[in-house]
Amino acid sequence: MDLNKEITPPILPLQWSSSYISYWSPMQPEDHITSGYCWFDYSKNVCRIDGLFNPWSEEKTGHRLWMSEIMYPGTNESFKSKVAYSREHMDKQSEFSGNVLNDEIDPCHELILMQDVLQKCNAQYQGTCDVLGFTADIWHFQRPKSKGPATYYLKAGTNELLRMVTGDPNVMASVRDFPNFNTREIDPELFKHDPLKQG
């Protein structure tokens, strides 16, 4: 494909969900690989992300942090339910114990990942490569508000997200892989705020 040819970046599906793997490139000894699940419904302008928070320093805080966040830009609210997982020893065999933390409600002006992010940020097509066993289209752009570069990898010829890279992999970049991206209908009940504990 001629890279000089003007190609319109795709928009993400109206509804999609996937498990995700979160890690760093390059990984440092103190870095963790984490995972979780995310759901996006752009028709209702809502999303939910459940998983271990990354980056999060167990060494500095004394625990790892699991969080479920439901974002409602329409009402400018983000609901966060959290569980702290701590252990007696970080460098030897030790069991984790969970402690439910108070829920939080924060302002939320927009979803963490917009459906038309590639178009809004004028993403440029960079060819193809192999990602998670698929041929992927590479889309590169500069994030707004001077947040630096980002590269999204979509299954070739589709709008299915395989990988997001934010930052410069030659220096430090956050990587999120989506190994089972799907567009199955999402139950609206999943986006209802169900607090683990009243604050």
C-alpha positions as CSV (number, residue, x, y, z in Angstrom):
1,M,0.0,0.0,0.0
2,D,1.3,3.5,-0.9
3,L,1.9,5.2,2.4
4,N,1.7,8.6,0.7
5,K,-1.9,7.9,-0.2
6,E,-4.4,9.7,2.0
7,I,-6.2,7.1,4.2
8,T,-9.0,8.0,6.5
9,P,-8.4,6.5,10.0
10,P,-11.2,4.2,11.2
11,I,-13.4,4.8,14.2
12,L,-13.8,2.1,16.9
13,P,-16.9,-0.1,17.0
14,L,-20.1,1.4,18.6
15,Q,-19.8,-1.3,21.3
16,W,-16.8,-3.4,22.1
17,S,-15.1,-5.2,25.0
18,S,-11.9,-7.1,25.6
19,S,-9.5,-8.4,28.3
20,Y,-6.3,-6.4,28.3
21,I,-2.7,-6.9,29.3
22,S,-0.8,-3.8,30.6
23,Y,3.0,-3.5,30.7
24,W,5.9,-1.2,29.9
25,S,8.4,-1.0,27.1
26,P,11.1,-1.5,28.0
27,M,10.2,-3.3,31.2
28,Q,12.3,-2.4,34.3
29,P,13.0,-4.7,37.3
30,E,10.4,-2.8,39.4
31,D,7.7,-2.8,36.7
32,H,4.7,-5.2,36.9
33,I,2.6,-6.7,34.1
34,T,-1.1,-6.5,35.0
35,S,-4.4,-7.5,33.4
36,G,-8.1,-6.7,33.5
37,Y,-11.2,-6.3,31.3
38,C,-12.8,-3.3,29.7
39,W,-16.2,-2.5,28.1
40,F,-17.1,0.5,25.9
41,D,-20.5,1.6,24.7
42,Y,-20.3,4.7,22.7
43,S,-24.0,4.8,22.0
44,K,-24.5,5.5,25.7
45,N,-21.2,7.4,26.2
46,V,-20.1,5.0,29.0
47,C,-17.2,2.7,29.7
48,R,-16.0,0.4,32.5
49,I,-12.5,-0.8,33.2
50,D,-11.8,-3.5,35.9
51,G,-8.3,-4.6,36.8
52,L,-5.1,-4.1,38.7
53,F,-3.9,-0.5,38.5
54,N,-0.7,0.0,36.4
55,P,1.5,1.9,37.2
56,W,1.2,1.3,40.9
57,S,4.2,0.9,43.3
58,E,3.6,-1.9,45.8
59,E,7.0,-1.0,47.3
60,K,5.9,2.6,48.1
61,T,2.3,2.0,49.1
62,G,2.6,-1.5,50.7
63,H,-0.1,-3.0,48.5
64,R,-1.3,-3.5,44.9
65,L,-4.5,-1.8,43.8
66,W,-7.5,-3.4,42.0
67,M,-10.0,-0.9,40.7
68,S,-13.3,-0.9,38.9
69,E,-14.0,2.4,37.2
70,I,-17.3,3.3,35.4
71,M,-17.1,6.6,33.5
72,Y,-20.2,8.7,32.8
73,P,-19.1,11.9,30.9
74,G,-22.8,12.7,30.4
75,T,-23.2,13.4,34.1
76,N,-19.5,14.3,34.6
77,E,-19.0,11.4,37.1
78,S,-16.5,8.6,37.4
79,F,-17.3,5.9,40.0
80,K,-14.4,4.0,41.4
81,S,-14.5,0.9,43.6
82,K,-11.1,-0.2,45.0
83,V,-9.5,-3.2,46.8
84,A,-6.0,-3.1,48.2
85,Y,-4.1,-6.4,48.1
86,S,-1.2,-6.5,50.6
87,R,1.2,-9.2,51.6
88,E,3.7,-9.6,54.5
89,H,6.7,-10.1,52.2
90,M,7.3,-8.9,48.7
91,D,10.5,-10.9,48.1
92,K,9.6,-14.3,49.5
93,Q,6.6,-16.6,49.6
94,S,3.6,-14.8,51.1
95,E,-0.2,-14.7,50.8
96,F,-2.1,-11.6,49.6
97,S,-5.0,-10.3,51.7
98,G,-7.7,-8.0,50.3
99,N,-9.0,-4.9,52.0
100,V,-12.0,-3.1,50.5
101,L,-11.4,0.7,50.3
102,N,-14.0,3.4,50.2
103,D,-15.7,4.2,46.9
104,E,-14.8,7.4,45.2
105,I,-16.6,9.7,42.7
106,D,-14.4,11.9,40.6
107,P,-15.2,14.4,37.7
108,C,-15.2,12.8,34.2
109,H,-15.4,15.0,31.1
110,E,-14.8,12.4,28.5
111,L,-14.2,8.6,28.1
112,I,-10.7,7.4,28.6
113,L,-10.7,6.2,24.9
114,M,-12.9,8.1,22.4
115,Q,-14.5,6.3,19.5
116,D,-13.0,8.7,16.9
117,V,-9.6,9.3,18.6
118,L,-7.7,8.4,15.5
119,Q,-9.6,10.9,13.3
120,K,-9.6,13.7,15.9
121,C,-5.9,13.4,16.4
122,N,-5.2,13.2,12.7
123,A,-3.5,9.8,13.0
124,Q,-1.1,8.9,10.2
125,Y,-1.0,5.4,8.6
126,Q,2.5,3.8,9.1
127,G,2.1,0.4,7.3
128,T,1.6,-3.0,8.8
129,C,3.3,-5.4,11.3
130,D,2.4,-8.5,13.2
131,V,0.6,-8.1,16.5
132,L,-0.8,-11.0,18.6
133,G,-0.7,-13.3,15.6
134,F,-2.5,-10.9,13.3
135,T,-1.4,-8.5,10.6
136,A,-2.1,-5.1,12.0
137,D,-2.5,-1.6,10.6
138,I,-0.2,0.9,12.4
139,W,-1.7,4.4,13.2
140,H,0.6,7.0,14.8
141,F,-0.4,10.3,16.3
142,Q,0.4,13.0,18.8
143,R,-1.9,13.1,21.8
144,P,-3.5,16.4,22.7
145,K,-2.3,18.7,25.5
146,S,1.3,17.8,24.9
147,K,0.9,14.3,26.2
148,G,3.4,12.9,23.7
149,P,3.1,10.2,20.9
150,A,0.8,7.2,20.7
151,T,0.6,4.3,18.3
152,Y,-2.5,2.2,17.9
153,Y,-2.5,-1.2,16.1
154,L,-5.7,-2.4,14.5
155,K,-6.4,-5.7,12.9
156,A,-5.6,-5.0,9.2
157,G,-8.6,-3.7,7.2
158,T,-10.8,-3.5,10.3
159,N,-11.6,-1.2,13.3
160,E,-10.6,-3.9,15.9
161,L,-8.0,-2.7,18.4
162,L,-5.1,-5.1,19.1
163,R,-2.6,-2.9,20.9
164,M,-2.2,0.7,22.2
165,V,1.2,2.2,22.8
166,T,1.5,5.6,24.5
167,G,4.9,7.2,24.8
168,D,8.2,6.4,23.1
169,P,9.1,2.7,23.3
170,N,12.8,3.7,22.9
171,V,12.6,5.7,26.2
172,M,9.5,4.5,28.1
173,A,6.0,3.6,26.8
174,S,2.9,2.1,28.3
175,V,1.6,-0.9,26.3
176,R,-1.9,-2.4,26.4
177,D,-2.7,-5.5,24.4
178,F,-6.3,-6.6,23.7
179,P,-6.1,-10.3,22.9
180,N,-9.8,-11.1,22.6
181,F,-11.4,-7.9,21.2
182,N,-15.1,-8.5,20.4
183,T,-18.2,-6.5,19.5
184,R,-20.8,-8.6,21.2
185,E,-23.7,-6.7,22.7
186,I,-23.0,-5.5,26.3
187,D,-25.6,-5.9,29.0
188,P,-26.5,-2.4,30.3
189,E,-26.5,-3.7,33.8
190,L,-22.8,-3.9,33.6
191,F,-22.5,-0.1,33.7
192,K,-24.6,0.3,36.8
193,H,-22.6,1.5,39.8
194,D,-22.7,-1.2,42.4
195,P,-20.6,0.0,45.4
196,L,-18.4,-2.5,47.2
197,K,-18.6,-0.3,50.3
198,Q,-20.3,2.9,51.1
199,G,-17.8,5.7,52.0
